[in-house]
Amino acid sequence: MNFFRGVISGQAAGPQPSGAETIQKLCDRVASSTLLEDRRDAVRALKSLSKKYRMEVGTQAMDHLINILQTDRSDSEILGYALDTLYNVICNDEEEEQDENAQKQADDLGLQFTDTFVQDPEHVTLLLTLLEEFDFHVRWPGVKLLTALLKNQGPQIQGIILVSPMGVSRLMDLLADSREVIRNDGLLLLQQLTKGNAAIQKIVAFENAFERLLDIITEEGSSDGGIVVEDCLLLLLNLLKNNSSNQNFFKEGSYIQRMKPWFEVGDDNSGWSAQKVTNLHLMLQLVRVMVSPVNSPGATASCQKSMFQCGLLQQLCTILMATGVPADILTETINTVSEVIRGSQVNQDYFASVNAPSNPPRPAIVVLLMSMVNERQPFVLRCAVLYCFQCFLYKNQKGQGEIVATLLPSTIDANSISAGQLLCGGLFSADSLSNWCAAVALAHALQDNLTQKEQLLRVQLATSLGKPPVSLLQQCTNILSQGSKVQTRVGLLMLLCTWISNCPIAVTHFLHNQENVPFLTAQISENLGEDERLVQGLCALLLGICIYYNDNSLENYTKEKLKQLIEKRIGKENFVEKLCFITKHELYSRAAQKPQPVFPSPEQMLFDHEFTKLVKELEGVITKAVHKSSEEEKKEEEVKKTLEQHDNIVTQYKELIREQDAQLQELKEQVACMTSQNEQLQATITQQQSQILQHKDQYNILKLKLAKENQGQSNSQGDGSQVNGLQTEELTQLREEVEELRKQHSLLQTQLGDKDALISSLKSGAAQTAEGPAGGSDDTELLQELEALRSQVQSQSTEIGQLKMERQDLLRRAEVGCSDTLPSSDSSLDAAKMAELESRLGAQTSEMERLKAEVKNLSESRAELEKRLDSTTSTVAILQTEKEKLQTDVQESKKEQDDLLMLLADQDQKITNLKKRLKELGETVEDEDDLDTRDQTDDDDEEDEDED
């Protein structure tokens, strides 16, 4: 222990050991000490030496420190010392200033120790496990150590964390830590973790990172917040940039709507802090990431739609037109608005309707163009305005028409400044950058729009007093021939190439000026410097466009004559070489990378992104067109005509095929309908056939019966003789009637049994009702009626039985009479009996129906009485319950009264005892009777005084 105190305090007797020796002894003590306190003191001493002796501690103590992390997990203090020591060894951040070589050596040393630490991936997994410890002295140094490892060996550490179970989830828990220092360092850790790894970015996003980060930004004050807001925004940029999956998740989670409050600025925008400028700059970058032109068109369009619907675009336009906004924020806001409206018709229409808060109000586009052509404005601001104008016209033919219309004679308003006037003013100003910006802006108003190219040919310019106006096309060529600055000439050549490409009428107008073609050939054929070579290449491109899109309407400048002119004055090889120089230029390659015009200086602002696409498209076709001979041209024209005819034939056949396809589809539908109808008809036919077969069978059976009957009649005694006084048909009918009477009898027997059961149940109900509280007399009458009804039913049953016996006897006699003939008197007697029997049976049936109706009425009465009984019973039960409740309340009141009486008696007894004691003590105590007597005496005295 004294040794450690000496090391820490610097007081050691004898010669001082070197740093390496001291560190070696401390490492030996860490490895060999059995007491936790000794190991803790040794690790603390190593921590104090780790910054000064970084190399020695890293080389000798790293294995011991890692072993401490594995074995002494129960002691948070020694874990904290070990993690701090490892951080000091691995981290490259030095407090004191160092020269470049020393800093490079320190960086190499940190990288070396990082490689040593991550040789075993389990070390990183161990560190992730330690981050689950809530103890501040373990978690905070663990976060710093892992951040340093990621800075030195990011991809390798990312791979280990990615395959570690719940590795990313453990790190996301740091954002929920209540201690701000750990949460803030956790943000820095996640920034390093998500750099350049799309898989980790997706995992972090799906661990609810967007929700947590936006909550932190809101809690910290949004754009007015501190460095924590900046860290959150940087992490959001890492998660969203070039990650389409996370961008879609951010949009689908409605997080775009939560960005709108960030851009709410007040009227007073003076005195912005540097941190607020940084925060707002990052917020604008975050919006641009979601609508960047490099994203897929569908995702960009969806985000643009969401930004308009939630009001974010409107808020950005408010900042755009606000006063007092810092220049860099205004520039970035213009760039952001540009990409939010780029290619979105709805957003472009809204932007066209935005007015600046001026008197009178002016469109925002006009105000921005005024800044673009003003040479006193910052260069980056002018570039941003040009980009905004380009995005406004991108795939916006309506906007292009509105811009060109401001240049036409019929729409010019002398009292107001229009966009066309500003562009023309910039095009012919003395500032070369304004010339270039105005030319490029006007070229975008013509991009892929043949109608506006033809409309722009109508524009006339007044050059000076007393001279006739000239066309805009002619004025551009005039300025070009005057030999102005390279930037101006490049801008005008780009405008002319865009204007006349794919527009034969514009080509004819350009060639109609006799000075244009000689000027171009002269420019191309000269041998000039490096800068002029670019102008020569653009002149070659312009001349090539005049050849390729030439409709041969001018006799002096047909395709063939222009090619002959090139061959004589310039040479085909030289012409192609000058043309190819454009794509080899360094600034051409830079401009072709992205739509936004970003240049380090105004002098390097030469090429436009859309123009590079045009050059790439036309370079090859112009080269082929120049090298082709007249015969090849004729052959090509013939081939074109043949192809056109072929295309027309193909088109006709396609239309014929479409018509046939439609007819075929219609026929298929008809066939399907007829097939279903056929199936239905087949089913109907099958059913009818089965019915026919059944009818045939019935017919055969009837035919056989008829044959038997005819044979029986032939064997009888005569055609008109009677069988026992009855015909055969009458006998059959009689049998059927007897059978029907049997069925009716059985039915009546069943009904009678039901009535008996009903009567029995009514009897039992009546007996119960007689015992009830009410309704006894009504039930007795009902019982008597039911008894009478039962006796009637029994008598009816008896009569029906007698009728049955008589009918059976008559039937028996009829059957016996088939062989013996009866006298006519007996036959008439039987007929009379039969008629009487039928009449009696009908009377009995009607009587039975009447009795059924009476039984039904009595049943209904019984049901009503039962209902009344149930109601009365329930009422009695309710009253009985209330009675019992009142009795209970009375009993409780009596009990309480008895308790009060007992208490009063006790109080009286106590008062008596107290009075008795007072008397014993010599105190004068007046009883209540004495008080009453005294009061009476006082009243008498007062009455006597009143009388006196």
Secondary structure, DSSP 4 states (H G I P E B T S, - for coil): -HHHHHHHH---SSSPPPHHHHHHHHHHHHHH--SHHHHHHHHHHHHHHTTTTHHHHHHHHHHHHHHHHHH-TT-HHHHHHHHHHHHHHH----SS---HHHHHHHHHHHHHHHHHHTTSHHHHHHHHHHTT---HHHHHHHHHHHHHHHHHSHHHHHHHHHHSTTHHHHHHGGGG-SSHHHHHHHHHHHHHHTTT-HHHHHHHIIIIIHHHHHHHHHHTTGGG--HHHHHHHHHHHHHHTT-HHHHHHHHHTT-SGGGGGGG---S---S--HHHHHHHHHHHHHHHHHT-TTS-HHHHHHHHHHHHHTTHHHHHHHHHH-SS--HHHHHHHHHHHHHHHTT-HHHHHHHHH-EES-SS-EEHHHHHHHHHT-TTS-HHHHHHHHHHHHHHHTT-HHHHHHHHHTTSGGG--TTS--HHHHHHHHHTSS-HHHHHHHHHHHHHHHTT-HHHHHHHTT-EE--STTS--EEHHHHHHHHHHTT--HHHHHHHHHHHHHHHTT-HHHHHHHHHSTTHHHHHHHHHHS---HHHHHHHHHHHHHHHHHHHT--S-SGGG-HHHHHHHHHHHT-HHHHHHHHHHHHHSHHHHHHTT-SS---SSGGG----HHHHHHHHHHHHHHHHHHH--HHHHHHHHHHHHHHHHHHHHHHHHHHHHHHHHHHHHHHHHHHHHHHHHHHHHHHHHHHHHHHHHHHHHHHHHHHHHHHHHHHHHHHSS-SS--BTTB-HHHHHHHHHHHHHHHHHHHHHHHHHHHHHHHHHHHHHHHHHHHHSSS-HHHHHHHHHHHHHHHHHHHHHHHHHHHHHHHHHHHHHHHHHTTTSPPPHHHHHHHHHHHHHHHHHHHHHHHHHHHHHHHHHHHHHHHHHHHHHHHHHHHHHHHHHHHHHHHHHHHHHHHHHHHHHHHHHHHHHHHHHHHHHHHHHTT-----HHHHHHHHHHHHHHHHHHHH-
